[in-house]
Amino acid sequence: LGGVDALGSLRVFASKWRSNDFLFTFLLAGRIPDEAVLFGAKRAGVIVVACVWIATFLLRRPLPSVYAWTVGAALLVSPVIHPWYVIWLLPALCFLPHPAWWVWSLLVVVAYLPLPLFQEGGPWVESWTVKAIEYVPVLVLLPLQAWWEGRTVPREGSESAILQA
């Protein structure tokens, strides 16, 4: 292994790869995605996720809700979303009926639509239409999900949350 950078491919993945991203494209703000611009967009994504995480704590959401909103936000602003990444949302869905995350877990399979052409030796081409089919229903449902959760899910530490536990 002399001279081989064992983490080199991980560094390339973290710095350059993009796949099935949607909101990350908007974090780029129309700029040409060189390494500095990608790093800035990733930094903006981390800030978005931190704000979501803080908001769930300020709203005193139960732990499954904090987990679902934080992981969901991280995935939505990520530059790489392989369909199996959305599985990370499913544990929270055992406790909370979050429709946006359920819909995404079902629609994310459309990200595989370029696969047959790729398997025939063609390029992997992602379409904005396919991304819209996958992401727009989720983004429409998220505000409704937040409103519904604010009305029905007991706050952490409240008497009704303690009674439900």
Long-range contacts (C-beta under 8 A, 24 or more apart in sequence): 13-80, 15-39, 17-79, 17-80, 18-79, 18-80, 19-79, 19-80, 19-81, 19-82, 19-126, 20-80, 20-81, 20-82, 20-83, 20-111, 20-126, 20-131, 20-134, 21-78, 21-79, 21-80, 21-81, 22-76, 22-81, 22-131, 22-134, 22-135, 23-76, 23-77, 23-135, 24-77, 24-78, 24-79, 27-77, 38-79, 41-79, 42-79, 44-77, 45-74, 45-77, 45-78, 45-79, 48-73, 48-77, 49-73, 49-74, 49-77, 59-150, 59-155, 60-155, 60-156, 60-157, 60-158, 61-149, 61-153, 61-155, 61-156, 62-95, 62-96, 62-153, 62-154, 62-155, 62-156, 62-161, 63-156, 64-91, 64-92, 64-94, 64-95, 64-96, 65-92, 65-96, 65-149, 65-153, 67-91, 67-92, 68-92, 68-93, 68-96, 68-98, 68-101, 72-98, 72-100, 72-101, 72-104, 76-135, 76-138, 81-108, 81-111, 82-111, 83-108, 83-109, 83-111, 83-112, 96-149, 96-153, 98-145, 98-149, 99-141, 99-144, 99-145, 100-137, 100-138, 100-139, 100-141, 100-142, 100-144, 100-145, 101-138, 101-145, 103-137, 103-138, 103-141, 104-134, 104-135, 104-137, 104-138, 107-133, 107-134, 107-137, 107-138, 108-134, 110-134
